Amino acid sequence: MSHFDIAVVGGGMTGSALALGAATQGWRVALVETAPLSSLTATPAEAAGVDDFEPRVSAISLASQRLLEQLGAWQRATETRHCPYTAMDVWDGEAIGRIRFEADELGAPSLGTIIENRNLVRGLFLQVEASELNCFDGQSVTGMASCEQGWRLELSGGEQLTAALVVGADGAHSRIRQWAGLPTREWDYDQEAIVCTVRTERTHENTAWQRFTATGPLAFLPLRSDDANDSGHFCSIVWSQDTDRARELLSLEGEPFCTVLGRALEGRLGAVEAVSKRHAFPLRQRHSKQYVQPGLALIGDAAHTIHPLAGQGANLGYGDVIALLAELQRAMERQESPGDLMLLQRYQRRRKGENLAMMAAMEGFKQLFARDELPLRWLRSTGMRWLDRAAPLKNQVAARAMGL
């Protein structure tokens, strides 16, 4: 049986980042990941058509980018496809309100970067491969129990690990959270998000486009392909719709779906010329009432999942990583145990309020745009137009979202 200071369960975008950062600080770290390392570090195939992109993408803020740069993962991830976006155009599909954010107004090179999740994970695991941390890839945790050293983990490969701190980074349905008995507050939106890749007649102009409607937001996120002749015609879409309507849209053939989709974006990018295989997932908001207990902490989707309204899910997870790494660095300097409850409670205080505030804001936006009463439509339009003209306040909102 091997003992570690920290065992991170789940090697997705947040778990691998936390493990890398903790190992850099000098902790003895184990990372348990169900996928084999060879699949995580494989070079992605070139993308020249809609079916060559991964449907899951993230809008990485500048604050998250800085973290990934410090870990050495951003440099590796951006060797493959990624698309910095320099503007965001947001409008009310039921009225005339509109806001446009520009990186130039903030003196920033971009507002963020759209990157396929697999390319980001590849960059992280190339760093894992080159690091000193112990990666138990191709294995899952089959059991967990408290012990004298902290926690004992049983792996599917038959090995057992002990750790002073276990970090649950194993997603929305976290088994670590369930085994630890940490309750959640959650509710279903009775909506599904349709995700796919499309090719549009007009170029996306390195702009993220988002239209709000009563039935849910539609986002076109800019992508870059490996085709030298492509001048910005590919986008990843996230279209939130009521469940019944989402099923109707999924049942359409490719060409009719493209027609409906192009109309839903009000023709901003011209005709939608091609669409990849479509995927849909139910929208559910979930928040763990506690992120920590002695020797255990949750990060990312294991602690909170959020409506994809503003594309902040990955960035909230990286905010967790930044905060927990700061507390672990303090513990290393003071020669304290990484599983110390006071340390973990400081992490929870730093993150819980901010995550709840973002979740409440997204819920408020959803409710505001879901209602069609004339006074509310007037209020939305007036507010969006006022904010668009109030440059200092608008830029302050954008800077906060970017982590500047």
N, C-alpha and C positions, 0 to 999 in steps of 0.2 A: 504494500500500500504506500502510495506516494503522498507527501504532504506539501501543500502550497500555501502561500500567503493569501492568494486570491484565485478563485476559480470562476471564470466567466462562462455561463451556459448560454449558447446561441451566438453564432459568429456572423450575424448579418452586418448591416452597415454601422449599427451602434455598438454591438458587442465586440466586434473586432477592433474598433477604434479605442474602446475602453481598455481592452487587453493590451494593445500596443502601447498606449500611454502609460499604463501602470507598470509594464515591463521596463519602459524607458526610465521610470523613476527609481528602478532598482528592486521592485517587488518580484518575488518568484510567482509566476502567473501560469495558470493552465487555462486553455481555451477549448471548449467542447463544442464541436460543430458537426451536424449530421451529414453534410455533403463532403465528398472526398476533396482533398486539397487540389488534386489535378484538375477537377472540373471548375473549381473556383478561380484558378489562375490561367485557364485556357484563353488564348487570344481569340477575341470575337471574330466571327466571319464578317467580311466586308458587307456594308449595307448600300445597296443601290436601288432598292424597291421597298414598298411599304411592309412587306412580310419579313424583311431582314432586320428590323429593329425589335428590341424587346419592348413589350407593351408597358412595362412598369418603368417609369422615370421619376426623378426627383428634381425639384427646384432648389438647388443648394445656395444658401445665402452666403454673403461674404464672411460672416462670423464663422459659419460651419467650414467654409473653405480655409480660413486661417488655421483652424484646428487640424484639418486634414493635411495642410502644408507642413505644420509642425511635426506631424507623424510620418512625413515622407510619402504619404499615400496619394496626395493630390497630384503630384508630379507624375506618378505612375498611372493614375486613373485617366489623366488628360492626354496620355499618349494615344488613347483611343477616342472614339467619337464623343463630342460634347459641344454644347452651344451656349456661349455667354449671351444673355439677352440684355439689351440696352434700353428697353422701354416696356411698359405695361399699360395696356389700354383696357379700361374697365367701364362698362356701361350698363344701364338699366334697360332691359329689353321690353319693359312694359311702359316706359316713360322716356324722358329726354335727358336724364342725368348721365353724366360722363366724367371720368377722371383719367388723366394720362400722366404716368410717372416717367421721368426721363433720367437716365444715369448722368447725363451732362449737367443737369441742374444740381446734382449732388457732388459734382467733381469726382465721380467714381467711374472706373472703366466699364462697369456693368452693374445691373441690379442683382445679378445672380447668374447661375449656370444651370441649364437643363442637361441632365446626364442620365443615361440608362443605368438602372440600378446594378445590373450585372457588371458594367464597366467600373463603377465605383467600388463594388465588392472585390473585383479583380485587383484594383490598385491596392486595397487594404490587405488582401491576402498575399500579394507579392511581398509586401512589407512583413507580414507575419512569417512568411517562409524564410526571410532573411534575418529575422530577429532571434533573440534568445528564449522567447517564451515557448512553452510546451503546448503544441496543438494536437488535440485528440480528434482528428478529423474522421469522418465516416462513422461517427458514433453518436449515440444519444444517451441522455441520463435516464435510467430506468427506475431509480429510487433515491430518496434523500432522507437523511435522519441526522438529528443533532448528536454530537459526540464531544469528547473532552477537548479536542482540537478546534471545535467549531461546528462544522458540518461534514458529514460523510456522503459522498456521491457514488452511486453504483452505475457503471457504464455498460452499454449493450455489448461491448467487447469482452466483458468479464472483469475489467479492471475496477479498482476502487481508489478514490481520491479523498483526501481530507483537506479542508481549507478553513482559514480563520474568517474569510469573507467569501460568500457566494453571491455573485451578481446575476440576477435573472435578466437576460436579454433575449429571451426565447419567444418574443412575439405576443400578439394580442391574446392568444389562448395559452399563455404561459403556464406550464406545469410547475415551474418553480413557485410562482405565485400561489397556485392551488395547493401545493404540498405545504407551503408555509402558512396556509390558512389566512391569507390576506384578502379580505372581502373587497368587492368592487361596487361602484354605482354605475349603472349602464342603462341605455335605452336605445330602442330601434327607431330609425327614421322612417321605416316603411318605404325606403328608397334604395335604388341600386345605382352604382357608378359604372357606366360603360366606358371602357378604355380600349383604344386601338391606335394605329398609326394611319395617317392619311397623306395623300399628295394633293396639293392645291394648285389651282390655276395661277394665282399670283404668289409672289414671294412673301414670306412671313416678316421680312424686314427686321429680323432679330428681335421681334416683339412678342410678348405673351399677351394673348387676346382672351378676355373673359367677359361673357355676357350673362347677366343675372335675369332669371325669369321666375315666374311664380312656381314653376314645377322643379326648379333647380338650376344651378349654374352650369355653363358650358365653357370649358377652357381649351384653347388651342395653344400648345406649348411648342416653341420652335426647336427643330432638330437640324443637325447637319449630317449628311450622308458621306460615304467614302467616294462618291462619284464626283470627279473633278468638274463635270459639267453641271452639277446641281448647284443652283444659286439660291437655295433656301426655300424649297417647295414642300418639305416634309414637316409635319407637325404630329405631336402626340396629343390625343384628345382625352379629356376626362369630362363626361357628360352625366351629371346627376339627374335622375328622373324618378318619379313615383314608380313603384315596382311594376304595376300593370302596364304603364306606358313604356318602361324599359323593356319588358318582355315583347311588346309589340314592335319596338324598334329593332330588337335583336332578331326577330323573325323575318325582317325585310331582306330581300336579296341585296347584293352589293350596290347596284346602280340606284335603286330606289332609296336605299339608306343614304348614299352620297347626296342625293337630291335634297332629302329632308335635312341632312346635316348642314349642307351649304346654306339652306334657307334659314336654319336656326341661328347661324352666325351672321345672318343678314347680308350675305354676299361680301363680307369684308375682304376675304381672300379669293374672291371669284368662285368658280365651280370647284367642288371637291371631285377630283378626277379618279382617285383610287383609294381603296380602304383595305386594311389588313384584316386578318381574323379578329373578330370582336370578342372581348371578355367582359364579364360583369361580376361585381361583387357587392354584397349587401352593405349598406351604410349603417354603422352602429357606433355610438359614442360610449366610451368605457373609461373609467378612471378608478384606479385603486385608491381606497380610502387611506391606506398607509403605504408608503414606498419602502419602509425599512422595518426591521426588527434586529435584535442582536445578531451580528454576523451575516446579515442578509440585506441586499438592496435590489430594487427594481429600476431599470432604465428603459427608455424608449417605449415601444408599443406594449411591453409587459406592464408598464405603469399607466399608460394613457394612450387611447386612440381618439382621433379627432376627425370631424367631417373634412373632406378634402377641399373645402371651399377656397382656402387661400394657399394650399400647397405647403403648409407649415409642419406637417407630420415629421419629416426627416429632420428638420431644423430644431424642433422641440427635443427630439431624441439626442441630437448633438449638444444641445444646451445641457441636458442631463449629464452627458459625458464630461463636458467642460467643468461643471460644478463638482462632480464626484472626483475627478482627477485633482482638482484644487484641494479638496479635503484630504485625499490620499497623500498628496505632496506634503501637506502640513503634518500628517501623522508620521510620515517617513522622517521628517526633520526633527520631530519630537520623540522619535522611537516609540510610537504608540502602535497598538495592534490595528490593522485595517478593518477589523470587525467591531471596533469599539462603538457602542451605541451612540454616545454623544457625537462622535464624528459623523455617523450616518444620519443622525437627526439634523445636524447642520446642513448636510446635503439636502435633506427633505425640505427644510425650511426655505432653502434657496430656490428650489424648483417647484414645489407644490403650488405656491401662490401664483407664479408666472404661468404655469401650465393651466391652472384653473381659469385664470383671467383670459388666456387665449381661447380656451374652450367656450367660455361664456360669451366672448365676443363673436365667435363663429356661430354660436347658437342664436345670438341676437340678430346677426346679419341674415341668417336663414329665415327666421321668423319675420323679419322686416320685409324681405323680398317675397315671401310666400303669400303675403296679404295684398289684396288688390283694391282696397277701399280708396276712393279718390283722395281723401286727405293724406293718407299714407304715401300714395304715389307722388303727390305734390311735395311732401316732406322729403322723400328720397331724392327726387330730382333737384329740389332746391339745395339740399345738403350737399349732394355730389358736385353740383355746379359751383357752390360757394367754396368748397374745399379745393376744387381744381384751380380756382382763382387765387386762393390764399396760399401763395407759394411757400412761405416759411413753414406754415403748419403742415402743408402737404409733404414737403421735403422731410420734416421731422417724423411724420408717420412712416415714410418710406425708409428713412435711415434706421428707425427702430426695427422695422421688419428685416432689414439687411444686417443688423447687428453692428452698425457703425457707431 
